[in-house]
Amino acid sequence: MKIAMVGSGYVGLVSGACFADFGHDVVCIDKDQAKIDRLHAGVMPIYEPGLDALVAGNVKAGRLSFTTDLAEGIRGASAIFIAVGTPSRRGDGHADLSFVYAVAREVGENLSNDAVVVTKSTVPVGTGDEVERVLRDSGTPHLVSVVSNPEFLREGAAIGDFKRPDRIVIGAEDDFGREVMREVYRPLFLNESPLLFTSRRSSELIKYAANAFLATKITFMNEMADLCEKVGGNVQDVARGIGLDGRIGSKFLHAGPGYGGSCFPKDTLALLKTAEDYESPVRIVEAVVKVNDLRKRAMGRKVIEALGGPDEARGKRVAMLGLTFKPNTDDMRDSPAIAIAQTLNDAKVSVAAYDPEGMEQARPLMSEVEMMGDPYSAIDGADAVVIVTEWDAFRALDLNRVKSLLKAPVLVDLRNIYQPEAMREAGFAYTSVGRA
Ligand SMILES: NC(=O)c1ccc[n+]([C@@H]2O[C@H](COP(=O)([O-])OP(=O)(O)OC[C@H]3O[C@@H](n4cnc5c(N)ncnc54)[C@H](O)[C@@H]3O)[C@@H](O)[C@H]2O)c1
């Protein structure tokens, strides 16, 4: 089957390469000429473990190609995926759907055969209806079915998630759409990944409900962590103690500096907007958004406290280890590191940072932060270290070296990757999250 993937970012490129690996004939389309040029040269435009080999193998096998020419790319495709960005609209938090509708228009104008148009981008309820209208208005004589197929992959583990998903959600309104989607995902169905068919609107909502629920789990544990600090508990024990209950589950119970990334912040906001539009409040999600926003700057203040409070901290320097919103990605969108560095800068604390993959993307977002070539050069001469992202490279730092490079042995571990007792024995003034 021929598949066209419009938008070749984190989702489009990974999905396209995985579909090709399943044996489909895939064209990845993007309007960003530089991105397509890099892909033609075999250079990945994003960092995602294993993606370079997957892309190279499928290009070599002739199943995966790249173009900026949408008309050419969609020719003969039975399924045309829309995987462009849906960022927060400035001002009101609604998902900006202009990229999605622009693609729908261009597809309608250039369609040369019957096809299923699949929205993989995360889009609010009712977007599929509008995409259908846009396609109809384009006057295409071809049969088109508009299907919702939200993506649940996680950056950093995207290929595994795509190839072995917990479920595949397909919101289709007609048999044509369902049949083509069954064919698209047949290789996965054989792997026994459950295929869940729903209405288009339910499918659109499933994606937001899933992300809002996960954001709630994280935020709930972050508040439990604060409470642990006050009452003398250990949030990791609390997480384990509740997570072993099958009804709760052990995932997404790690306390930390607050959620960030390209999905949770914008998707929770978009869900609030939908709820407002339909006058059906989602108060739990409202609270989650508020609590999480406040938390990021609170983590900056935690570092300032570790430096001795605002007066003592003035003029000091902090080594920040990790900038991306989570490990194994170069994605900096809404990373807590940005708000933490900002809070430190506001308090006249300077920041020297190191991240294994995110520094190129971080630079324009964190102009006040000095980017260093490795963790130890960031630590050299600093007054404290703060671990913001739990990259493996930070899990086994040479603590003697860290201590000898620091002006004072102060370490703030916002991901709880070290053990308080061991750190104290090693001579550090050690602060973590939710562990008294
Ligand atoms: N990143 C994730 O982990 C993730 C996970 C699940 C769902 N999603 C959703 O998937 C969607 C895409 O996210 P992403 O992170 O891949 O975004 P991205 O910004 O990495 O990629 C989007 C790509 O679309 C291209 N594009 C925009 N308009 C275009 C057009 N008219 N024609 C062709 N290409 C166009 C851009 O140039 C860009 O390369 C979003 O709705 C997001 O919410 C993302």
The ligand as an SDF file (V2000), in Angstrom:
LIG
                    3D

 44 48  0  0  0  0  0  0  0  0999 V2000
    6.0620   14.8860   19.5330 N   0  0  0  0  0  0  0  0  0  0  0  0
    5.3610   13.9530   20.1460 C   0  0  0  0  0  0  0  0  0  0  0  0
    5.8600   13.2350   21.0220 O   0  0  0  0  0  0  0  0  0  0  0  0
    3.9230   13.7080   19.7820 C   0  0  0  0  0  0  0  0  0  0  0  0
    3.2900   12.5590   20.2500 C   0  0  0  0  0  0  0  0  0  0  0  0
    1.9510   12.3340   19.9040 C   0  0  0  0  0  0  0  0  0  0  0  0
    1.2740   13.2660   19.1120 C   0  0  0  0  0  0  0  0  0  0  0  0
    1.9130   14.3920   18.6940 N   0  0  0  0  0  0  0  0  0  0  0  0
    1.1850   15.3190   17.8440 C   0  0  0  0  0  0  0  0  0  0  0  0
    1.6100   15.1350   16.5080 O   0  0  0  0  0  0  0  0  0  0  0  0
    1.6010   16.3840   15.8000 C   0  0  0  0  0  0  0  0  0  0  0  0
    2.9680   16.6730   15.2100 C   0  0  0  0  0  0  0  0  0  0  0  0
    3.8890   16.8210   16.2730 O   0  0  0  0  0  0  0  0  0  0  0  0
    5.4760   16.8200   16.0390 P   0  0  0  0  0  0  0  0  0  0  0  0
    6.0920   16.8360   17.3860 O   0  0  0  0  0  0  0  0  0  0  0  0
    5.8270   15.7390   15.0780 O   0  0  0  0  0  0  0  0  0  0  0  0
    5.6460   18.2390   15.3240 O   0  0  0  0  0  0  0  0  0  0  0  0
    6.9290   18.8390   14.5600 P   0  0  0  0  0  0  0  0  0  0  0  0
    6.8600   20.2890   14.7440 O   0  0  0  0  0  0  0  0  0  0  0  0
    8.1520   18.0830   14.9930 O   0  0  0  0  0  0  0  0  0  0  0  0
    6.6770   18.4590   13.0280 O   0  0  0  0  0  0  0  0  0  0  0  0
    5.6850   19.0380   12.2300 C   0  0  0  0  0  0  0  0  0  0  0  0
    6.2100   19.1350   10.8140 C   0  0  0  0  0  0  0  0  0  0  0  0
    5.1500   19.5230    9.9530 O   0  0  0  0  0  0  0  0  0  0  0  0
    5.6890   20.3270    8.9240 C   0  0  0  0  0  0  0  0  0  0  0  0
    4.6180   21.0890    8.2540 N   0  0  0  0  0  0  0  0  0  0  0  0
    3.8780   22.1150    8.7520 C   0  0  0  0  0  0  0  0  0  0  0  0
    3.0000   22.5510    7.8210 N   0  0  0  0  0  0  0  0  0  0  0  0
    3.1750   21.7810    6.7220 C   0  0  0  0  0  0  0  0  0  0  0  0
    2.5690   21.7360    5.4490 C   0  0  0  0  0  0  0  0  0  0  0  0
    1.5840   22.5780    5.1060 N   0  0  0  0  0  0  0  0  0  0  0  0
    3.0030   20.8210    4.5660 N   0  0  0  0  0  0  0  0  0  0  0  0
    3.9900   19.9590    4.8960 C   0  0  0  0  0  0  0  0  0  0  0  0
    4.6070   19.9640    6.0850 N   0  0  0  0  0  0  0  0  0  0  0  0
    4.2070   20.8500    7.0060 C   0  0  0  0  0  0  0  0  0  0  0  0
    6.7090   21.1730    9.6490 C   0  0  0  0  0  0  0  0  0  0  0  0
    7.6550   21.7260    8.7560 O   0  0  0  0  0  0  0  0  0  0  0  0
    7.3100   20.1590   10.6140 C   0  0  0  0  0  0  0  0  0  0  0  0
    8.4480   19.5260   10.0710 O   0  0  0  0  0  0  0  0  0  0  0  0
    1.1290   17.4270   16.8090 C   0  0  0  0  0  0  0  0  0  0  0  0
   -0.2540   17.5940   16.6830 O   0  0  0  0  0  0  0  0  0  0  0  0
    1.4480   16.7830   18.1480 C   0  0  0  0  0  0  0  0  0  0  0  0
    0.6010   17.2260   19.1700 O   0  0  0  0  0  0  0  0  0  0  0  0
    3.2210   14.6230   18.9960 C   0  0  0  0  0  0  0  0  0  0  0  0
  1  2  1  0
  2  3  2  0
  2  4  1  0
  4  5  1  0
  4 44  2  0
  5  6  2  0
  6  7  1  0
  7  8  2  0
  8  9  1  0
  8 44  1  0
  9 10  1  0
  9 42  1  0
 10 11  1  0
 11 12  1  0
 11 40  1  0
 12 13  1  0
 13 14  1  0
 14 15  2  0
 14 16  1  0
 14 17  1  0
 17 18  1  0
 18 19  2  0
 18 20  1  0
 18 21  1  0
 21 22  1  0
 22 23  1  0
 23 24  1  0
 23 38  1  0
 24 25  1  0
 25 26  1  0
 25 36  1  0
 26 27  1  0
 26 35  1  0
 27 28  2  0
 28 29  1  0
 29 30  1  0
 29 35  2  0
 30 31  1  0
 30 32  2  0
 32 33  1  0
 33 34  2  0
 34 35  1  0
 36 37  1  0
 36 38  1  0
 38 39  1  0
 40 41  1  0
 40 42  1  0
 42 43  1  0
M  CHG  2   8   1  16  -1
M  END
$$$$
